[in-house]
């Protein structure tokens, strides 16, 4: 058939695009599940069979058979193949019994086994921007026919009657089932490009970049995600380098790729919540946060404050957070200032001791909860620290490295992790259960290897 030739000639895979954003590869595992679920849950073949004997507008009676009924519809067996550049070729194998009164006056029973074939073209709806399947070229192919018509009838007469009857009945009866199933599947895309909240911080919207691409092994859907702040300002995705699917996934499987640039844009929604002010004197395993402790690293503090004063620490992130990814490791880069104050008596503002320019990395661990991507962090390392200003005179910043590193780990990281609990929405894609996904950090991207129940 033509579709086999098409598969043979067009078997070269279309490479994944390197644009920033998100990509989905839908393997045959997901499509088989969705079409089978649509068949089972809609019970469309049984409904078509029930309507077979009903008079419908524009339907002509069939000569030689009256009181037409269809019963005993077999559970369909569905097979599908990708058609590169087109969509999916679908074959539904089933069987049924057609009954009625024959032209000879007696009860007639025809047991039919058949294949329904169609090309499901993958398009993009112009109004909604959503993917959609549309069936073309539906055919009904008879595999076997058995009848209770008398055996002494001339074979040519029987064959002519069956051929005329079945070719009139079956296409109109069975082909609408393909369309009905696709309507069911298309509804599963309905919420794909709807804006989804990131707590109260903004929204994420998965907008299709172009018409989905079909290869010999999968359907690829490219997204240009729109990340918006509450007031409607859009956060632009930076070009952070190419993000592509690794080629070692099982054929027929499905994956979701989230680029580092996209995750960076999502984290920008949370930037203002990364600014903290710590007043606690006792924090975890840290020594008391007082001027006496600080004087152990900067002796001039003791000269300025002979008596112990509580410390107040402010961290302000003044550049957009940035996510970077190398195979097996993902980092969150934070640039900002760390300012320490000496607290005074009630009613008096604290006195600034110094302001440090800082750059530090947090290691990101990813997980999935329901339809949300979750992140937790731990301190990777303090990369740089330089003095911007000081009220206690010059000092060597390097002496503070251990003190500041411990402070970030014990006092700052827990605040960041609390903020990150908001989670980031994943695409509302064909009722996908993301909890089963296996996560891989690759070059410039996080890949979710999607698993079925």
N, C-alpha and C positions, 0 to 999 in steps of 0.2 A: 504493500500500500504506500501511498505518497508520504505518509508520516514517517515510515521506516526509512525511506530514501532521505527525507529531511534530517532525521537523526544522524544518519551516516555522514552526510555532507557537512553538517553544521556542528560537529561534536567538539570543536575547539571551545574552551571555556573563555568567557568574558572576564578579564581581570577586574579585581575589586578596585574601585576608584579611591583615590587618595585624598579626596576632599575632606575637610574637617566635618564632624557631625557624628552621625550614627548610621550603621548599615545592618541590614538583616538578610541572612541567607535562609531561605525556607527550603528544606530538603523534602524528599518525598514522604518522609515519616510524618511530618505535620500535615501535609496535604491529604495523605491517605486517611488520617484520623478525622480530619474535618469533613471530607466527603462522605466517609462511612457514617460518621455521626449524623450528618444531614440526612442521609438515606434512612437510617434507623429511627431517628427522632421525628422526622416529618412523616414517616410511613407513606411516602409519596406513591410508591407503586401500588400499595393496597388501595389508596384513595383513587388513583386512576382506574384501577380495576372496578371499584365500586361505582364509578361514574360511567363505565363503559356502556351500560344498557340504557342510560338516560338520554333523552333527546336533547340535543344542544343546537343552538342557532347555527344555521349554515351547514349542518352535518347531514349528508344525504344517506338514505337508507341503503343497506347492502342487499343486492339481489341474491336470493337463494338462501337467506338466513334471517330469521326473526327471533325476537326475545333474546337478543344477544346478552350474555353475561360472562364475566371473567371471575375465576376463583382460583384458590390454591396457588397463590403467587409465591414462588420460591424466594428464599433469602438471597438477595443479590450478592454477587462476587464482583468487586470493583478492582480493575487494574488501570494504572495510569503511567504515562511516560511524558517526560518533558520534551517539548518541541522548541528548540533554540530559536529565539527571536519571535516566537508566536505565543506560546502558553503551554497548555497541557492537553495531550490526547487521552481521552477517557473511554474505557470500555466497561459496560455494565452487563454481566452475564446473569441471566435469570430464566425463569420458566413459569408457565401458568397453564391453566386449563380454560379453554373457551367453549361455552355451551350455548345451545340455542336450538331452534327447530329448523331442520334442513329443508331444501327444496323438494325432498322426497316425502316430507310430512312427519318423519320421526324425529326423536331427540338426537341431536348431534353433539359429539364431544371431541374437541381437538386439544391434544396435549402438545404444547409448544415449548421448545428450548431455544433461546435466542440471545443475541448480543446486540446491545444498543451502543453505538459508537458516535462520538462527537469530538470536535476540537473546541476546547475552552480557551478562547483568546483572552490574554491578560491585558487590560487597558487601564487608563486613569480617567475616572469620572471628571468631566470638564466642570461640573457645578460644584462638587464637593472636594475635588482634588484627591479622592481616595482610590485605592486599587479596586478593580472590579473584573470579574470573569464574565465573558459573554460567549454562549455556545454557538457554533456554526457547523453546518454540514452534518446534521444528525441523520444516521442511517440505522435501520433495523435489519439485522442479518439473521436468517433462520438457520439454526444449527440442526435441529431435528423436529419432525412433525409426526405425530401419531393420531389416528382418527378411528372412530367406531363405525364409519360408513361401511356398508356391506362390501365384503371382499369380492363379490361377483360383479361389481360395477367395473366398467372399463377403466383401467388405470389412467388413461389420458383424460377422461372426464373428471375423475377425482382430483388429479393433479391440477387441472385447469381451474376447477372450483376452489381448491385450497389456495392456489397461488393468487387468484383474483380476490378472494375473501381476505386473506391475511395481509396482503400488501395494501389493502384499503383500510384495514382496521388498525394494524399494529403501529405504523408511524404516528398517526394522530393520537393513539392511545399512550404510547411509550415515550416519545420524544419530549412532550411537555414535562416529563419527570426530570430530565436533565436540566431544563430551565429552572424548575422549582428548586432543585438541589442547589444550583448556583445562586439563586436568590437567598437561600438560607446561608450559604457560605459568605456571600457579599455583605450580609448584615453583620457578620463578625468583624468587619473592618470599620463599622460605623463610628466608633469612638476613637479611632486611631489618631486623628489629627486634632482632637479636642484639647484645649489648654488644661493642664493638670497642676494643681497647687504644690508648691514647696513650702509647707506650713503657711505662715503669713508673710513669707519673705518674697514671694513672686510666683511665677508660673513657668512651666516648660511645655512646649508644643512641638510634637513631632510632625513636621510638614514634609511631604514628599518632594524630593528634588526633581524627579522626572518620572516618566513611565517605568514601572519595574522591568527589570531585564531578566529574560529567561535563557538559561544555558542548558546544556545536556545533563547537568547534575543538580541544579537548584534554580530557584527564583531569587533574585537579589532586589531588595527594596532599599533605596538610598534616601536618607533624610537630611534635611537642613534644619536642625532644631532651632526653635525660637525661644530664647531665654529672656523673660521680661521681669522687670522690677514692678512692685505694686503700683507705681504711678504710670506704668506703661512704657518706661524706657527700656529699649532692647539692648542687651549685652552682646556685643559682636564676638563671634568666635575667631580667635587668632589662628593663623596658619602655623601650626606647631610641628609641621612635618608630616610625611605620609603615614597613614594608618591602614594596614591591610590584614586580611585574614591569613593566619598560618595555613599551610596546605596539608597538614597532617591529620585533619579531622576525617572521620569515617564518611564514606560516600553515602549520600542520602540523608545525612544528619543536618541539623539546623543550628545556626549561631546568631547571636546579636553582638555587634561590635560598637563600643562607645569610645570615641576618640579622647585623647588627653585634652585636646582643645575644648571639647564639649564639657567635660568634667570641670575644667578650669572656669568656664563660663557659669556653670551651675554654682560653683563655690563662691563666685563673685557676689551672688545673692546674699551670702552669709557674712560678707567681709566686715560689716559694722559690728556684728556680734562677736568678732574675734578680738575686739578691744576690751581689755579687762582692767579692773582696779582691785588690787589685793590689799586688804587691811589686816588680815589675820596675822597674829604673832607666831602661833604654833600651826605648822602645816606639815602633816604627814611625818616623815622621818627627818625633816630639815631641822637644823639648829634654830633657836629662837630668832625671829626676824626683827632684830634690834640693831641699833647703832653700835653696840658692843661687838656683836658678831661681825658686822661689816668692817669694824676697825681692825679686825684680824687680817683683812686683806688690804685695807687702805688706812694706814696709821693716822693720816690727817683727820679722819672722821672723829677719832678720840680727842684730838685737840679741839675740834669745833664743838663736840658734844661729850664733855667729861662724864655726864650722867646718861644712863641708858635711855634711849628713846625708841618707841616702836617705829618700824619702817612701814611705809606705804609704797607699793610698787604699781606703776601704770605701764601697761603695754598697749601700744597703738600700732595697728597694721596700716601703713600708708601707701602700699602698693597692692594691686590686685593679687590674690593668691594664685599660684601657678602649679599645675600638676604636670609632672614629668614621669615618663614610663620607659623602663628598659625591661628586657625579658626577666620576669620573676620579681621585679621590684618597682614600686611606685612611690614617689615622693611628693609631698606638698611643700612648696617653697614659700616662706613668709618673710617679708621685708618690713621693718618698722622701727619703732623707737621703744626703748625701755628706760623709764625715768623712776628714780628712787627719791623718796622724800623722808624727812624726819618729822614724825608727828609731834604736835605741840598740845598744850592744854586745850580743853574744850572751848570752842568758839573761835580759836585761832587756826588759820589755814596751815597745812604742813609746809615745810620749807624744802624746796628742791635741792638735792645734793648733787645730782649729775644726770645727764641725758646721754644714753648710748644709742648709736645706730647699730641695728642688729640684722643679721640674715641667718635664719636657721631652717633646717629641714625636718619635716615630720614624715615618718614612714607610715604609709596608708595600708590598712588591711580592709579588704572588701568582702561583703557578704550580701545576701538577699533575704529580705523578709517580706513575704507576700509579693506585692508588685512594686517594691521599693528597693533601690540600691542603698545599702548602708555602708558607712565608713567609720572606722575607728583608727586612731593615730597613736603613735609613740614617738618619742624624740629620736631622730636619727643622729644629728649632730649640730652643734653651733658652728656655723661656717665663718662668720666674721663679726667683729664687735669693735667699734671705734667711738671715741669720746666726741660728742658734739658740743657739750658745754658742761661746766662744773663750777659749783659755788665753793668747793673746798680746795680748789687749786688743781694742778696737774697730778695725774697718777698713771700708773701702768695698767692699762685695761686687761692685759693678759692675766694679771693676778686674780682677776674676777672670773675667769673662764669657768672654773669648777663650780663656784658659788652660783653663777647665773645658770649654768647648765642644770644643776640640781633644782634650782627654782623653777625653770621651765618644765622639767619633767614632773615635779610634784605639785606645783601650783597652777601652771598654765594649761598643760595638756588635758587635765580633767575638764576644764571649762570648754575647750575646743570639742572634746568628745561629747559633752552634753549638747552643744549646739548642733553637732552632726547627727544627732539622733532623729532629726526631722526627716531624714531620708530623701532620696531623689526618685521621682516616678519613672518607671520603665514603660515602654510602649504598650498600649492596650491592644495586643496582637493575638487574634484568633484564640482567645481564652487560654493563653499560654500560662502554665504554672512555672513561674520563675524560681520557685523554691527548690526545684529539682536540678537547676542549672549547675554546671561545674565552671568555676571562674579561673581564667588564665590571664596573667599580665604579660602582654607582648610589647613589641616596639611601638610606642606612642598610642597604645590602645588597651582597653580592658575587653576581653572576649568572654561572653557567656555561652557555653556549649549547652544548648537547650535539650532537655530530656522530657520524654512523655511519661505519663503515669504508668 
